């Protein structure tokens, strides 16, 4: 196509649906050339295309990239089409080095940020060498990766742009903590993010406060505050939490979940008891397809998945399903025989993004995906060093990227650093 790169009109373009009818007078005799060179018309046409198609069209021209990647179009499109997520691979997180619990250094033969790649993008990330420079895995959101070396340096890395951003050094030192990454996509301002550090201290009967420090990309600074809880609370350190629509869910001691709404002006944190008992071999938090928190646990023989719902303005747990592993393998004899599961223990690994009936499970070093509707088990093919880490002492988490064009998160940033310029030594060491 022959197009002009008139990006100046893109801002006014983004009122797609409402302005298209008035500006074009509902004409049906527009030529192809007129449509392609009218931003309003192009916006309306692009809104009709499915996600797997729209993502590829960013390569057509700079103008199409600007239209599709603009905050307002992205917001409008994702309102119309439910976003999908692509599995990039599985990151292996270990608190043994991140929290300095072993009082020693990581062996050179052991990678600091292992990625069990399940995609071509994961292969590219591994071969690029960037994972050797980012420290240890902490959290991810919409494909953005939060990692670092506690407590000196934290990084946010975007695999789509191959750029990273080093956060300013935190002002307050927490020896033990939990951290979460929050991304927010606004129709007028684009993508922004927050990084929250919450202090974890030993449980005391009268401790009803949680100290947190929050970095905002909007202010580019850390802010300190104390959250008040209506009952004694102690967060579990270095345990992955879950973020849903700006609300952070952390594991707390005593079999509880701590709930903190980062968008609320109230400096408050609440807790809710986990369903039934909580001392299980494996636990996981996830998001259901309707935006609720889901919690799963497993022991050697059984897995249960629960959903946290608000009924009559009261939060309560509802059981989604219970699965007997032996019965599951009997219904999948091919996989059971191939991987000799009869003599191996099966465990819950993690949830898929915004899925209620599909989970990742593992049997020794092999990862499977289980679909509740079909009751089928399929092996997940991945690349990586299976024997360089001990599964029982690591948290293996799926790494997803939202199927959508790159956001201009790091554009015009004063502290933006290109990947080739990254220097691991500047981040300190554990």
Secondary structure, 3 states (H helix, E strand, C coil): CCCCCCHHHHHHHCCHHHHHHHHHCCCCCCCHHHHHCCHHHHHHHHCCCCHHHHCHHHHCCHHHHHHHHCHHHHHHHHHHCCCCEEEEEEEEECHHHHCCCCCCCCCCCCCCCCEEECCHHHHHHHHHCHHHCCCEEEEEECCEEEEEECCCEEEEEECCCCEEEECCCCCCCCCCEEEEEEEEEECCCEEEEEEEEEECCCCCCCCCEEEEEEEECCCCEEEEEEEECCCCCCECCCCCCEEECCEEEEEECCCEEEEEECCCCCCECEEEECCCCCCCCEEEEEECCCCCEEEEEECCCEEEEEEEEEECCEEEEEEEEEEEHHHHHHCCHHHHHHCCHHHCCEEEEEECCCCCCEEEEEECCEEEEEECCCCEEEECCCECCCCCCCHHHCEEEEEEEECCCCCCCCCCCCCEEEHHHCCHHHHCCC
